[in-house]
Amino acid sequence: MEEQVLKENTNELIKIEKPRAHYQGVLFSVSILIFIFSIWMIYLWATIINYPIYPLMFICGVLPLLLSISFFRTCLRWGTLMIYDDRLEMHSILKLKIRKIYFRDIVRSDEYERYIKYKGGDNHLIFTLFSNDGTSISVRSDFYSSFYILKILFKKEQEKTIENRPTRFRFILWGFNLLLGISLLLTSFYNFQTKQNIHPSELIELKGIIANHLQITESSYIKSVFIKLDMYPDNSFLLETPLVSIITNNNLLQDIKSGDSIAIKVDKNEYHQKILKDIPLSFSEKLNYNSPLQIYTIQTRDKSYLSLNEYNDSVISYKTKMMYLWLVIGVIIIYINLKKKPKNVLVENKDYTPPYEHGKIRRHQASFLDIPAIKKLFRESITHINNQDYTPEQISAWIKRGENDDMWRSRIINQYFIVVACDSELFGFASITYEGHIDFMFVHHLYQHRGFGSLLFESLENFAYYFSLNTLTVDASITAKPFFQKKGFYVLKEQQVDIGEILTNYRMVRQLQVNQFLLRATPSPVPQHNAHHPLPPKQFLRHNRLLLHKEKDL
């Protein structure tokens, strides 16, 4: 691999890192399509406001609009990284937006993990650099194939922080529910205002011979009856719930057959629009042009099967029920959302190590003085954490392996062995061999899921990158398997290990991408006079004062 020299005080372009192409292209296309769809739905809502159920269409228009804006913002936020020797530039799609950060102005960086449900439950990391002028640039692990190399490259005295970050997903879900409740209230109020009786002057009578067999059809819990007349072969006439129950009680389906004469009344406007076609149609009316005409009355020479009074009473009763239903549901949704409005709370960075009241968290190389605490943590972690995946006999055999002090001395001397502690309390420890095999990774059972595991793994990962190791391996227990899968490991094989009892574990592997550019850009942990000739791995533990002999405040 060719060496790329990093020059000082020049404007040299070092590296171009493009996002995975399908992400930006698909997001940009989808945002445009959703935007067009949302505008169309809002237009329909505005033009079909006469119908009581259509305030719900406002939701179908506003939410896609917000979603399209979010997608388009993502397209502007994530783009091609242009890495210069003195700065980092982010070029969005079509170069609509260019952001830059000078390395000398970086004040801190932030890293957090996000769960993506629609990708099968995978997690991705987001690493953000912050400049002293307020500019920030973020890099996502699912957008850039060289994410882990870029992350180490950009780190500059990284500060593990908790950022006052609003829970965006909760706010979006809260806003959606609140908007849904409001739309249901609007629907109920509109139903209340449209409970007026239909006047006979608004209707027109049509006569003809029935050209189809009458029967009740059900669709989405709505009963309906379609009628076709020989005088109007291009049009259908419709009776829907709750009118079907009236004509059923009046024996319409038993009394009237195909070929019988019948008289019905329909709305005059619909008659002129769909039958005479002498009234111009709006855009929304053209969309509903082929829909059946609503029937208001039905009668023959001998009997009336649906009168206008029956229609008015039935429809008003139905609208009243629906009004109260939408009103109750809308009030409940609004009440729950107002009561449980998400706050602009602190979202914990999983790689962040929280400051404790009694001292500062420190990460440093293990010494022989740490062995008693290491043995205790080893024993308690296996007893309290691994007992869910292993039998008591297996746990007992496993614990016995950690009682040998000579074994721990050997690991501390011959491996890169680090601990995370606060004052005299040990929170976790981990070790890695010079060949890249992770031998230990344990976190105190009382401090699970607080970022200590990621903190330990980060140190092992940096160690591996510095020595240009191509592969990391680990024999992970059943309990630890999900953690390493999140860190990019995959299962090579399942193993049965005999330690007095047969234990199941997994040989897991992760490939690392290391190049000379990364090594040049990362501050060398080796004394400066030996920077061009790194020390052999076994001497590294004795001579490296930066990583191993100097405690690091977090």
C-alpha positions as CSV (number, residue, x, y, z in Angstrom):
1,M,0.0,0.0,0.0
2,E,1.4,3.3,-1.0
3,E,2.3,5.8,1.7
4,Q,0.5,9.1,1.7
5,V,2.5,11.8,3.3
6,L,0.7,14.4,5.3
7,K,2.2,17.8,4.6
8,E,1.8,20.7,7.0
9,N,0.4,24.1,6.1
10,T,-0.7,23.1,2.6
11,N,-4.0,22.7,0.9
12,E,-3.5,19.2,-0.2
13,L,-6.5,16.9,-0.8
14,I,-5.7,13.7,1.1
15,K,-8.8,11.5,0.7
16,I,-12.2,11.5,-0.8
17,E,-14.8,9.4,1.0
18,K,-18.2,9.0,-0.8
19,P,-21.3,7.7,0.9
20,R,-22.7,4.5,-0.3
21,A,-24.4,5.6,-3.5
22,H,-27.8,4.0,-3.0
23,Y,-28.4,5.9,0.3
24,Q,-28.3,9.5,-1.1
25,G,-29.8,8.6,-4.4
26,V,-32.7,6.7,-2.9
27,L,-33.3,9.2,-0.2
28,F,-33.3,12.1,-2.6
29,S,-35.7,10.4,-5.0
30,V,-38.0,9.2,-2.2
31,S,-38.1,12.7,-0.7
32,I,-39.2,14.2,-4.0
33,L,-41.9,11.5,-4.5
34,I,-43.2,11.9,-1.0
35,F,-43.2,15.7,-1.3
36,I,-45.3,15.5,-4.5
37,F,-47.7,13.0,-2.9
38,S,-48.1,15.1,0.3
39,I,-48.9,18.2,-1.8
40,W,-51.5,16.2,-3.7
41,M,-53.1,14.9,-0.6
42,I,-53.3,18.4,1.0
43,Y,-54.9,19.7,-2.2
44,L,-57.4,16.9,-2.1
45,W,-58.2,17.7,1.6
46,A,-58.7,21.3,0.7
47,T,-61.0,20.5,-2.3
48,I,-63.1,17.6,-0.8
49,I,-63.7,19.3,2.6
50,N,-67.4,18.8,2.0
51,Y,-67.2,15.2,3.1
52,P,-67.1,14.5,6.8
53,I,-64.3,11.9,6.8
54,Y,-61.8,13.9,4.8
55,P,-60.2,15.9,7.6
56,L,-58.3,12.7,8.1
57,M,-56.7,13.3,4.7
58,F,-55.0,16.3,6.2
59,I,-52.9,13.9,8.3
60,C,-52.1,11.9,5.2
61,G,-50.8,15.2,3.6
62,V,-49.0,16.8,6.5
63,L,-47.1,13.8,7.8
64,P,-45.6,12.8,4.3
65,L,-44.7,16.5,3.9
66,L,-42.7,16.5,7.1
67,L,-41.2,13.1,6.2
68,S,-40.1,14.4,2.8
69,I,-38.5,17.5,4.5
70,S,-36.7,15.2,6.9
71,F,-35.4,13.0,4.0
72,F,-34.3,16.0,2.1
73,R,-32.5,17.4,5.1
74,T,-30.7,14.1,5.4
75,C,-29.6,14.4,1.8
76,L,-28.2,17.9,2.6
77,R,-26.6,16.7,5.9
78,W,-24.8,13.6,4.6
79,G,-22.6,13.8,1.6
80,T,-19.1,13.3,0.2
81,L,-16.2,13.9,2.6
82,M,-13.3,15.9,1.3
83,I,-10.4,15.4,3.7
84,Y,-7.6,17.9,3.4
85,D,-4.5,18.2,5.5
86,D,-5.9,21.0,7.5
87,R,-9.7,20.7,7.3
88,L,-12.7,18.5,6.6
89,E,-15.4,19.4,4.1
90,M,-18.8,17.8,3.6
91,H,-20.3,18.2,0.1
92,S,-24.0,17.4,0.0
93,I,-25.8,16.0,-2.9
94,L,-25.6,18.2,-6.0
95,K,-23.3,20.4,-3.8
96,L,-26.3,22.3,-2.5
97,K,-24.5,22.7,0.8
98,I,-20.9,22.7,1.7
99,R,-19.7,22.6,5.4
100,K,-16.1,22.7,6.5
101,I,-14.3,22.3,9.8
102,Y,-10.6,23.1,10.3
103,F,-8.8,20.5,12.5
104,R,-7.2,23.2,14.6
105,D,-10.7,24.5,15.5
106,I,-12.1,21.2,16.7
107,V,-13.2,21.6,20.3
108,R,-14.8,18.2,21.0
109,S,-16.4,15.1,19.4
110,D,-19.4,13.1,20.2
111,E,-20.3,9.5,19.4
112,Y,-23.6,7.7,20.0
113,E,-25.3,4.6,18.9
114,R,-28.7,4.5,17.2
115,Y,-31.0,1.5,16.9
116,I,-32.5,1.0,13.4
117,K,-35.6,-1.1,13.5
118,Y,-36.3,-1.2,9.8
119,K,-32.9,-2.7,9.1
120,G,-33.5,-5.8,11.0
121,G,-32.5,-4.4,14.4
122,D,-29.0,-3.4,13.5
123,N,-27.3,-0.5,15.2
124,H,-25.1,2.2,13.7
125,L,-22.8,4.7,15.1
126,I,-22.8,8.4,14.5
127,F,-19.6,10.3,15.1
128,T,-19.8,14.1,15.2
129,L,-17.0,16.8,15.2
130,F,-17.7,20.2,16.7
131,S,-15.9,23.4,15.8
132,N,-15.5,26.4,18.0
133,D,-17.6,28.4,15.6
134,G,-20.6,26.1,16.1
135,T,-20.2,24.1,12.9
136,S,-20.6,20.3,13.2
137,I,-20.0,17.5,10.7
138,S,-21.4,13.9,11.4
139,V,-20.2,10.6,10.0
140,R,-22.5,7.6,10.1
141,S,-21.2,4.0,10.1
142,D,-23.9,2.8,7.7
143,F,-23.2,5.6,5.2
144,Y,-19.4,5.3,4.9
145,S,-17.5,2.0,4.3
146,S,-14.4,3.4,6.0
147,F,-16.2,4.7,9.0
148,Y,-14.0,3.2,11.7
149,I,-10.8,4.5,10.0
150,L,-12.4,7.9,9.6
151,K,-13.5,7.9,13.3
152,I,-9.9,7.3,14.5
153,L,-8.5,9.8,12.0
154,F,-10.8,12.6,13.2
155,K,-10.5,12.0,16.9
156,K,-8.6,14.8,18.6
157,E,-8.5,14.6,22.4
158,Q,-12.0,13.2,22.2
159,E,-14.3,14.3,25.0
160,K,-16.9,11.8,26.0
161,T,-20.0,13.9,26.4
162,I,-23.7,13.8,27.0
163,E,-25.3,16.3,24.6
164,N,-28.6,18.0,25.3
165,R,-30.2,16.3,22.4
166,P,-34.0,16.2,22.0
167,T,-35.5,12.7,21.5
168,R,-36.5,13.4,17.9
169,F,-38.3,10.1,17.3
170,R,-40.4,10.7,20.4
171,F,-41.2,14.2,19.4
172,I,-42.3,13.0,15.9
173,L,-44.4,10.3,17.3
174,W,-45.9,12.7,19.8
175,G,-46.7,15.3,17.1
176,F,-48.3,12.6,14.9
177,N,-50.5,11.4,17.7
178,L,-51.5,15.0,18.6
179,L,-52.2,15.8,15.0
180,L,-54.3,12.7,14.7
181,G,-56.3,13.7,17.8
182,I,-56.9,17.2,16.5
183,S,-58.0,15.8,13.1
184,L,-60.5,13.5,14.9
185,L,-61.9,16.5,16.8
186,L,-62.3,18.4,13.5
187,T,-64.0,15.4,12.0
188,S,-66.5,15.2,14.9
189,F,-67.2,18.9,14.8
190,Y,-67.7,18.7,11.0
191,N,-70.1,15.8,11.5
192,F,-72.0,17.9,14.0
193,Q,-72.3,20.8,11.6
194,T,-73.4,18.6,8.7
195,K,-76.4,17.0,10.5
196,Q,-78.9,19.1,8.5
197,N,-81.8,17.3,6.8
198,I,-81.8,16.9,3.1
199,H,-84.5,19.0,1.5
200,P,-86.7,17.5,-1.4
201,S,-85.7,20.5,-3.6
202,E,-82.1,19.2,-3.6
203,L,-83.1,15.9,-5.2
204,I,-84.2,14.8,-8.6
205,E,-86.3,11.6,-9.4
206,L,-85.1,9.0,-11.8
207,K,-87.2,6.1,-13.1
208,G,-86.1,2.9,-14.9
209,I,-86.0,-0.8,-15.0
210,I,-83.5,-2.6,-12.7
211,A,-80.7,-4.2,-14.9
212,N,-78.9,-6.2,-12.2
213,H,-79.4,-8.7,-9.4
214,L,-79.7,-6.9,-6.1
215,Q,-77.6,-8.2,-3.2
216,I,-75.7,-6.9,-0.2
217,T,-72.0,-6.7,-0.5
218,E,-69.6,-6.1,2.5
219,S,-66.3,-4.4,2.3
220,S,-64.3,-3.2,5.3
221,Y,-67.2,-3.6,7.6
222,I,-69.4,-1.4,5.3
223,K,-72.6,-2.9,3.8
224,S,-73.7,-1.7,0.5
225,V,-76.3,-2.4,-2.3
226,F,-75.6,-1.4,-6.0
227,I,-78.4,-0.7,-8.4
228,K,-78.2,-0.3,-12.2
229,L,-81.0,1.1,-14.3
230,D,-81.5,0.3,-18.0
231,M,-82.0,4.0,-18.8
232,Y,-78.5,4.9,-17.3
233,P,-76.2,2.0,-18.3
234,D,-73.0,4.0,-17.6
235,N,-73.9,4.8,-14.0
236,S,-74.4,2.9,-10.8
237,F,-76.5,3.9,-7.8
238,L,-75.5,3.1,-4.3
239,L,-77.0,2.5,-0.8
240,E,-74.6,2.2,2.1
241,T,-74.7,1.6,5.8
242,P,-76.9,2.5,7.7
243,L,-79.5,2.7,4.8
244,V,-79.1,-1.0,4.0
245,S,-80.7,-2.0,7.3
246,I,-83.8,0.1,6.4
247,I,-84.3,-1.5,3.0
248,T,-83.6,-4.9,4.5
249,N,-86.4,-4.4,7.1
250,N,-88.7,-3.2,4.3
251,N,-87.9,-6.4,2.3
252,L,-86.5,-4.6,-0.8
253,L,-84.3,-7.5,-1.8
254,Q,-87.1,-10.0,-1.6
255,D,-89.7,-7.8,-3.4
256,I,-87.8,-6.3,-6.2
257,K,-86.0,-8.4,-8.9
258,S,-84.1,-7.7,-12.1
259,G,-86.5,-6.3,-14.7
260,D,-88.8,-4.6,-12.2
261,S,-89.6,-0.8,-12.5
262,I,-88.4,1.5,-9.8
263,A,-88.1,5.2,-8.9
264,I,-85.2,6.6,-7.0
265,K,-84.0,10.1,-6.1
266,V,-80.4,11.4,-6.3
267,D,-78.7,14.6,-5.7
268,K,-79.2,17.2,-8.4
269,N,-75.6,18.2,-8.6
270,E,-74.4,14.7,-9.0
271,Y,-77.1,14.2,-11.7
272,H,-75.8,17.1,-13.7
273,Q,-72.1,16.2,-13.2
274,K,-72.2,12.5,-13.9
275,I,-75.3,11.9,-16.1
276,L,-76.0,15.1,-18.0
277,K,-72.3,16.2,-17.8
278,D,-73.3,19.8,-18.2
279,I,-71.4,21.1,-15.2
280,P,-67.6,21.5,-15.3
281,L,-65.8,19.3,-12.8
282,S,-63.0,20.3,-10.4
283,F,-59.8,18.2,-10.2
284,S,-61.0,16.3,-7.1
285,E,-64.4,15.7,-8.7
286,K,-62.8,14.2,-11.7
287,L,-61.1,11.7,-9.4
288,N,-64.5,10.7,-8.1
289,Y,-66.2,10.8,-11.4
290,N,-66.7,7.0,-11.7
291,S,-68.0,6.6,-8.2
292,P,-71.7,5.6,-7.8
293,L,-74.5,8.1,-7.2
294,Q,-75.9,8.1,-3.7
295,I,-79.6,7.0,-3.4
296,Y,-81.8,9.1,-1.1
297,T,-85.3,7.5,-1.7
298,I,-86.6,4.3,-3.3
299,Q,-90.1,3.4,-4.2
300,T,-92.3,1.5,-6.6
301,R,-95.9,2.1,-7.6
302,D,-97.2,0.1,-4.6
303,K,-94.6,0.7,-1.8
304,S,-91.9,3.0,-0.5
305,Y,-88.8,1.2,0.6
306,L,-86.8,4.2,1.7
307,S,-88.4,7.6,2.3
308,L,-86.6,10.9,2.7
309,N,-87.6,11.1,6.4
310,E,-86.1,7.7,7.0
311,Y,-83.0,8.7,5.2
312,N,-82.6,11.9,7.3
313,D,-83.3,10.1,10.6
314,S,-80.9,7.3,9.8
315,V,-78.0,9.4,8.5
316,I,-78.3,11.9,11.4
317,S,-78.3,9.1,13.9
318,Y,-75.3,7.6,12.2
319,K,-73.4,10.9,12.1
320,T,-74.2,11.5,15.7
321,K,-72.7,8.2,16.7
322,M,-69.6,8.8,14.6
323,M,-69.3,12.3,16.0
324,Y,-69.2,11.1,19.6
325,L,-66.8,8.3,18.6
326,W,-64.3,10.6,16.9
327,L,-64.8,13.1,19.7
328,V,-64.0,10.6,22.5
329,I,-61.1,9.1,20.7
330,G,-59.7,12.5,19.7
331,V,-60.0,13.8,23.3
332,I,-58.3,10.7,24.7
333,I,-55.4,10.9,22.3
334,I,-54.9,14.7,22.9
335,Y,-55.1,14.2,26.7
336,I,-52.6,11.3,26.7
337,N,-50.2,13.3,24.5
338,L,-50.4,16.5,26.5
339,K,-49.9,14.6,29.7
340,K,-46.9,12.6,28.3
341,K,-45.2,15.3,26.2
342,P,-41.6,14.3,25.7
343,K,-39.1,16.6,27.3
344,N,-35.9,17.9,25.8
345,V,-34.1,15.3,28.0
346,L,-30.5,14.2,27.9
347,V,-30.0,11.2,25.7
348,E,-27.2,9.1,27.0
349,N,-24.2,8.5,24.7
350,K,-23.6,4.8,25.1
351,D,-19.9,5.3,24.8
352,Y,-20.0,8.1,27.4
353,T,-18.6,7.3,30.8
354,P,-20.7,9.2,33.4
355,P,-18.9,11.1,36.1
356,Y,-19.6,9.7,39.5
357,E,-20.0,11.8,42.6
358,H,-17.1,10.3,44.4
359,G,-14.4,10.7,41.8
360,K,-13.3,10.6,38.1
361,I,-13.5,7.5,35.9
362,R,-10.0,6.5,34.7
363,R,-8.8,4.1,32.1
364,H,-5.3,2.7,32.5
365,Q,-3.0,-0.3,32.2
366,A,-3.6,-3.0,34.8
367,S,-0.9,-3.7,37.4
368,F,-0.4,-6.5,39.9
369,L,-2.1,-4.4,42.6
370,D,-5.4,-4.7,40.5
371,I,-5.4,-8.5,40.6
372,P,-7.7,-8.8,43.7
373,A,-10.2,-6.4,42.3
374,I,-10.0,-8.2,38.9
375,K,-10.6,-11.6,40.4
376,K,-13.6,-10.3,42.3
377,L,-15.1,-8.6,39.3
378,F,-14.4,-11.8,37.2
379,R,-16.2,-13.9,39.7
380,E,-19.2,-11.6,40.3
381,S,-19.7,-10.9,36.6
382,I,-19.9,-14.6,35.7
383,T,-22.1,-15.3,38.6
384,H,-24.6,-12.6,38.0
385,I,-24.5,-12.1,34.2
386,N,-23.5,-15.4,32.6
387,N,-25.8,-17.5,34.8
388,Q,-28.7,-16.8,32.4
389,D,-26.9,-18.8,29.6
390,Y,-24.9,-21.4,31.6
391,T,-25.7,-24.0,34.3
392,P,-24.5,-23.7,37.9
393,E,-21.9,-26.4,37.3
394,Q,-20.5,-24.6,34.2
395,I,-20.4,-21.3,36.2
396,S,-18.5,-22.9,39.0
397,A,-15.9,-24.5,36.7
398,W,-15.5,-21.1,34.9
399,I,-15.0,-19.2,38.2
400,K,-12.2,-21.6,39.3
401,R,-10.1,-20.6,36.3
402,G,-9.9,-17.1,37.7
403,E,-8.6,-18.0,41.1
404,N,-5.0,-18.5,39.9
405,D,-3.0,-15.3,40.6
406,D,-0.1,-16.5,38.3
407,M,-2.5,-16.6,35.4
408,W,-3.5,-13.0,35.9
409,R,0.2,-11.9,36.3
410,S,1.0,-13.6,33.0
411,R,-1.8,-11.9,31.2
412,I,-0.9,-8.4,32.6
413,I,2.7,-8.9,31.6
414,N,2.2,-10.4,28.1
415,Q,-1.0,-8.7,26.9
416,Y,-2.3,-5.2,26.5
417,F,-4.4,-5.4,29.7
418,I,-6.5,-2.3,30.7
419,V,-9.0,-1.5,33.4
420,V,-11.6,1.1,33.9
421,A,-11.9,2.3,37.5
422,C,-13.0,5.1,39.8
423,D,-10.8,5.5,42.9
424,S,-10.7,2.0,44.3
425,E,-13.7,0.6,42.5
426,L,-13.2,-1.4,39.4
427,F,-15.8,-1.1,36.7
428,G,-14.4,-3.4,34.0
429,F,-11.3,-4.9,32.4
430,A,-10.2,-6.2,29.0
431,S,-7.0,-7.6,27.4
432,I,-5.8,-8.3,23.9
433,T,-2.8,-10.3,22.6
434,Y,-0.3,-9.0,20.1
435,E,-1.9,-11.2,17.4
436,G,-5.3,-9.5,17.9
437,H,-7.1,-12.0,20.0
438,I,-9.3,-10.5,22.7
439,D,-8.7,-12.6,25.7
440,F,-10.9,-10.9,28.4
441,M,-13.7,-8.4,28.3
442,F,-15.7,-8.1,31.6
443,V,-17.8,-5.3,33.0
444,H,-19.1,-5.1,36.6
445,H,-22.7,-6.5,36.8
446,L,-23.9,-3.3,38.5
447,Y,-22.7,-1.1,35.7
448,Q,-24.0,-2.9,32.6
449,H,-25.2,-0.9,29.6
450,R,-23.4,2.3,30.7
451,G,-20.7,2.5,28.0
452,F,-17.9,0.7,29.9
453,G,-17.8,-2.2,27.5
454,S,-17.6,0.2,24.5
455,L,-14.9,2.2,26.3
456,L,-12.8,-0.9,26.8
457,F,-13.3,-2.1,23.3
458,E,-12.3,1.2,21.9
459,S,-8.9,0.9,23.6
460,L,-8.4,-2.6,22.2
461,E,-9.4,-1.4,18.8
462,N,-6.9,1.5,18.8
463,F,-4.2,-0.9,19.9
464,A,-5.0,-3.1,17.0
465,Y,-5.0,-0.2,14.5
466,Y,-1.7,1.1,15.7
467,F,0.0,-2.3,15.2
468,S,-1.6,-2.7,11.8
469,L,-3.5,-5.8,12.8
470,N,-5.7,-7.0,10.0
471,T,-8.0,-9.2,12.2
472,L,-9.6,-9.2,15.6
473,T,-10.7,-12.5,17.1
474,V,-12.5,-13.4,20.2
475,D,-14.0,-16.5,21.8
476,A,-17.2,-15.0,22.9
477,S,-19.6,-16.5,25.4
478,I,-23.3,-16.9,24.6
479,T,-23.9,-13.8,26.8
480,A,-21.2,-11.6,25.1
481,K,-22.1,-12.7,21.5
482,P,-24.6,-9.8,20.9
483,F,-22.1,-7.2,22.1
484,F,-19.4,-8.3,19.7
485,Q,-21.9,-8.6,16.9
486,K,-22.8,-4.9,17.4
487,K,-19.1,-4.1,17.1
488,G,-18.8,-5.7,13.7
489,F,-17.8,-9.3,14.6
490,Y,-19.3,-12.2,12.8
491,V,-19.5,-15.8,14.0
492,L,-16.8,-18.1,12.4
493,K,-17.8,-21.3,14.3
494,E,-19.4,-22.6,17.4
495,Q,-17.1,-24.2,19.9
496,Q,-17.3,-26.7,22.8
497,V,-14.6,-25.9,25.4
498,D,-13.7,-28.3,28.2
499,I,-12.7,-26.5,31.4
500,G,-13.9,-29.3,33.7
501,E,-17.4,-28.7,32.3
502,I,-18.2,-28.4,28.6
503,L,-19.0,-24.7,27.7
504,T,-20.4,-23.4,24.5
505,N,-18.8,-20.3,23.0
506,Y,-18.3,-18.7,19.6
507,R,-15.1,-18.0,17.7
508,M,-15.9,-14.5,16.2
509,V,-13.9,-12.5,13.8
510,R,-13.7,-8.9,12.6
511,Q,-11.6,-7.6,9.7
512,L,-9.8,-4.3,10.2
513,Q,-8.9,-1.8,7.5
514,V,-5.6,-0.2,8.2
515,N,-3.4,1.9,5.9
516,Q,-0.4,4.1,6.1
517,F,-2.5,7.2,5.8
518,L,-4.3,6.3,9.0
519,L,-1.0,5.6,10.8
520,R,0.4,8.9,9.7
521,A,-2.7,10.8,10.7
522,T,-3.0,9.2,14.1
523,P,-0.7,10.5,16.9
524,S,2.0,7.9,17.4
525,P,2.0,6.3,20.9
526,V,5.7,5.6,20.4
527,P,8.5,8.0,21.5
528,Q,9.1,10.6,18.8
529,H,12.7,9.6,18.0
530,N,11.4,6.1,17.1
531,A,8.3,7.2,15.1
532,H,9.7,5.8,11.8
533,H,10.8,2.5,13.4
534,P,8.0,1.4,15.8
535,L,9.2,-0.8,18.7
536,P,8.4,-4.6,18.6
537,P,5.1,-5.4,20.3
538,K,6.6,-6.9,23.4
539,Q,8.7,-3.8,24.1
540,F,5.7,-1.6,23.4
541,L,4.3,-2.4,26.9
542,R,7.4,-1.2,28.6
543,H,8.2,1.9,26.5
544,N,4.8,3.4,25.6
545,R,4.2,6.0,28.3
546,L,1.2,7.5,26.5
547,L,-1.1,4.6,26.4
548,L,0.1,2.3,29.1
549,H,1.9,4.0,31.9
550,K,0.0,7.3,32.1
551,E,-3.5,7.3,33.6
552,K,-6.0,9.0,31.3
553,D,-8.7,11.2,32.7
554,L,-12.0,10.7,30.8
